[in-house]
Amino acid sequence: MRKNNLKKIRESLLLSKSELARKAGLSPLTVDRIERGYDCRMDTKRKIIHALGYKTSEKAKVFNND
């Protein structure tokens, strides 16, 4: 499992897991798993990064050490 900042960023933007999942085109279960540190595909990370309003080049702000 990997530590990330997804939950902290999502909550700072006042987004629920369901809202983020809808914006990213993912399931809420996927968002939950990633927040808990489970790994995911690069495409999934890209969708989340863009849904949060970040650029792909800013991925380290959300996903540490990637």
C-alpha positions in Angstrom: 0.0 0.0 0.0 1.1 3.5 -0.8 0.5 6.7 1.1 -1.1 9.5 -0.9 -2.7 12.9 -0.3 -5.9 12.1 -2.1 -8.3 12.2 0.9 -6.8 15.4 2.3 -7.0 17.2 -1.1 -10.5 15.9 -1.8 -11.8 17.1 1.6 -10.1 20.5 1.2 -12.1 20.9 -2.0 -15.3 19.9 -0.2 -15.8 17.0 -2.5 -17.4 13.7 -1.5 -16.0 10.4 -2.8 -19.0 10.1 -5.0 -18.5 13.6 -6.5 -14.9 13.0 -7.2 -15.6 9.6 -8.7 -18.2 11.1 -11.0 -15.9 13.9 -12.1 -13.1 11.4 -12.8 -15.3 8.7 -14.5 -14.6 6.1 -11.8 -16.5 4.3 -9.2 -16.7 5.5 -5.6 -15.3 2.2 -4.5 -12.2 2.8 -6.6 -11.7 6.3 -5.0 -12.1 4.7 -1.6 -9.5 2.0 -2.3 -7.0 4.5 -3.6 -7.5 6.8 -0.6 -6.7 3.8 1.6 -3.4 3.3 -0.2 -4.1 0.6 -2.7 -2.3 0.8 -6.0 -4.0 1.7 -9.3 -3.2 2.1 -12.9 -1.6 5.2 -14.3 -4.7 6.0 -16.3 -6.8 6.0 -13.1 -4.3 8.3 -11.4 -4.4 10.7 -14.4 -8.2 10.8 -14.2 -8.1 11.7 -10.5 -5.4 14.3 -11.0 -7.4 16.1 -13.7 -10.7 15.8 -11.7 -9.0 17.5 -8.8 -8.0 20.4 -11.1 -4.3 19.6 -11.2 -2.1 19.1 -14.3 -0.5 15.8 -14.9 2.9 17.3 -14.1 1.6 18.0 -10.6 1.0 14.3 -9.8 3.5 14.3 -6.9 1.1 16.6 -5.0 -1.5 13.9 -5.0 0.5 10.7 -5.4 3.8 10.8 -3.5 6.8 9.2 -5.0 5.2 8.6 -8.4 
